[in-house]
Amino acid sequence: MFTNERRQEERTGKSGTPRLQYLQELVSQFQNTTDDEETKEKIVANLANFAYDPYNYTFLRQLNVLELFVDCITEPNEKLVEFGLGGICNCCADPANAVIITQCGGIPLVIQCLSSPVRNTVNYAIGSLYYLCNASNKGEIMKPEVVDVMKRYAAAEEVSVSFSNLAKAFLDKHVSETA
């Protein structure tokens, strides 16, 4: 459920931690965690869960969480990649968030995730590209190799219905526009 100021106050009470402060604490924990990969994974997963709600978008941008998500998808740790891309997918339908993700070099990194061995990561990559693709970056996303991968996923209904459905939606929206 999406949040607003009144609902947030009801949930946290008068003495609860304000959302911005709570998110700042998560970001600080992530930045101060060096060797504990499991802790970093949990923090990024937690941040990704906040990324679906438009109420949090301003806070996430203010705290550079979108950049943190993009950084996570460059990591060798598949869980960090999965959760970072999940965060991107959760918030990239918002145009301001999409601009930040694009400016941080997120598009080629998301495209690389189309070949991930982790199913959730592939789902998040297809979903992210669906929302990130627009007139200003269509050339970067709609490369023949990306369209080919999407066509293969669309045809692979027996392997993964979610891959197939997401890829079909991507192709319906973006390939028909270019045809």
C-alpha positions in Angstrom: 0.0 0.0 0.0 1.3 3.4 -0.9 2.0 5.8 2.0 1.2 9.5 2.6 2.1 11.8 5.5 -1.0 11.0 7.5 -0.6 7.2 7.1 3.1 7.4 7.9 2.4 9.3 11.1 -0.3 6.7 12.1 2.1 3.8 11.5 5.1 5.3 13.3 3.3 7.3 16.0 4.5 10.5 17.5 7.8 9.0 18.8 8.6 6.8 15.8 11.6 7.3 13.6 10.8 9.6 10.6 11.2 7.8 7.3 14.1 10.0 6.0 16.0 9.3 9.2 15.3 5.5 9.0 16.5 5.4 5.4 19.6 7.4 6.2 20.4 4.9 9.0 20.1 2.0 6.5 22.4 3.8 4.0 24.9 4.5 6.7 24.8 0.9 7.8 25.4 -0.2 4.2 28.3 2.2 3.8 29.9 1.2 7.1 29.6 -2.6 6.5 32.8 -3.8 4.9 33.2 -7.6 5.2 29.7 -8.8 6.1 28.1 -9.6 2.7 24.9 -11.0 4.3 24.3 -7.8 6.2 24.8 -5.7 3.0 22.3 -8.0 1.2 19.7 -7.5 3.9 20.1 -3.8 3.9 19.9 -3.5 0.1 16.8 -5.8 0.1 15.3 -3.6 2.8 16.0 -0.4 0.7 14.5 -2.1 -2.4 11.3 -2.7 -0.5 11.0 1.0 0.2 11.6 1.8 -3.5 8.2 0.7 -4.7 6.3 3.5 -2.8 6.3 7.0 -4.4 6.2 8.5 -0.9 9.8 7.4 -0.5 11.1 8.6 -3.9 12.3 12.0 -2.7 14.1 10.5 0.2 15.7 7.8 -2.0 17.0 10.5 -4.4 18.2 12.7 -1.5 20.1 9.9 0.0 21.6 8.7 -3.4 20.0 5.3 -2.9 19.3 5.0 -6.7 23.1 5.3 -7.2 23.6 2.7 -4.5 21.3 0.3 -6.4 23.2 0.9 -9.6 26.5 0.3 -7.8 25.1 -3.0 -6.4 24.5 -4.4 -9.9 28.2 -4.1 -10.6 29.0 -6.4 -7.7 30.1 -10.1 -8.0 27.6 -11.0 -5.3 24.5 -12.2 -7.1 22.2 -11.3 -4.2 23.4 -7.7 -4.2 22.8 -7.6 -8.0 19.3 -9.1 -7.5 18.3 -6.8 -4.7 19.9 -3.7 -6.3 18.1 -4.4 -9.6 14.9 -5.1 -7.7 15.2 -1.6 -6.2 15.8 -0.1 -9.6 12.8 -2.0 -11.0 10.6 -0.9 -8.1 11.2 2.8 -8.6 12.2 3.4 -12.3 8.6 3.9 -13.5 9.0 7.4 -12.0 10.6 9.7 -14.6 12.8 11.5 -12.2 14.2 8.2 -10.9 14.6 6.9 -14.4 16.7 9.9 -15.3 19.1 9.3 -12.4 19.4 5.6 -13.2 20.2 6.5 -16.8 22.7 9.2 -15.9 24.5 6.8 -13.6 25.1 4.4 -16.5 22.4 2.0 -15.3 21.1 1.0 -18.7 24.1 -1.1 -19.9 24.3 -2.7 -16.5 20.6 -3.6 -16.5 21.0 -5.0 -20.1 23.9 -7.2 -18.8 21.5 -8.6 -16.2 19.3 -10.1 -18.9 21.8 -13.0 -19.0 21.9 -13.5 -15.2 21.5 -17.1 -13.9 19.2 -15.7 -11.2 15.5 -15.7 -12.4 14.5 -12.7 -10.2 17.3 -10.7 -11.6 16.2 -11.4 -15.2 12.6 -10.5 -14.3 13.8 -7.2 -12.7 16.0 -6.5 -15.7 13.1 -6.9 -18.2 10.8 -4.9 -16.0 13.3 -2.1 -15.6 14.0 -1.9 -19.3 10.3 -1.7 -20.0 10.1 1.5 -17.8 13.5 2.9 -18.6 13.1 2.9 -22.4 12.0 6.2 -23.8 12.7 8.5 -26.7 15.9 9.8 -25.2 17.6 6.4 -24.7 15.7 4.1 -27.1 18.8 3.8 -29.2 20.8 2.5 -26.2 18.2 0.0 -25.2 16.7 -1.1 -28.5 19.9 -2.6 -29.9 19.3 -5.7 -32.1 20.9 -8.0 -29.5 18.5 -6.7 -26.7 15.5 -7.1 -29.0 16.7 -10.6 -29.9 17.0 -11.6 -26.2 13.5 -10.2 -25.5 12.1 -12.2 -28.5 13.7 -15.4 -27.2 12.3 -14.7 -23.7 8.9 -14.0 -25.1 8.9 -17.3 -27.0 10.1 -19.3 -23.9 6.8 -19.6 -22.2 7.5 -23.2 -21.2 10.7 -22.2 -19.5 9.4 -19.2 -17.6 5.9 -17.6 -17.9 7.1 -14.5 -16.1 10.0 -14.0 -18.5 7.7 -14.6 -21.4 4.9 -12.2 -20.2 7.4 -9.4 -19.3 9.3 -9.7 -22.6 6.0 -9.7 -24.6 4.9 -6.5 -22.8 8.3 -5.0 -23.5 8.1 -5.9 -27.2 4.5 -4.8 -27.5 5.3 -1.4 -26.1 8.7 -0.7 -27.6 9.1 -2.7 -30.8 5.7 -1.7 -32.2 6.6 1.9 -31.5 9.8 1.7 -33.6 8.1 -0.3 -36.4 
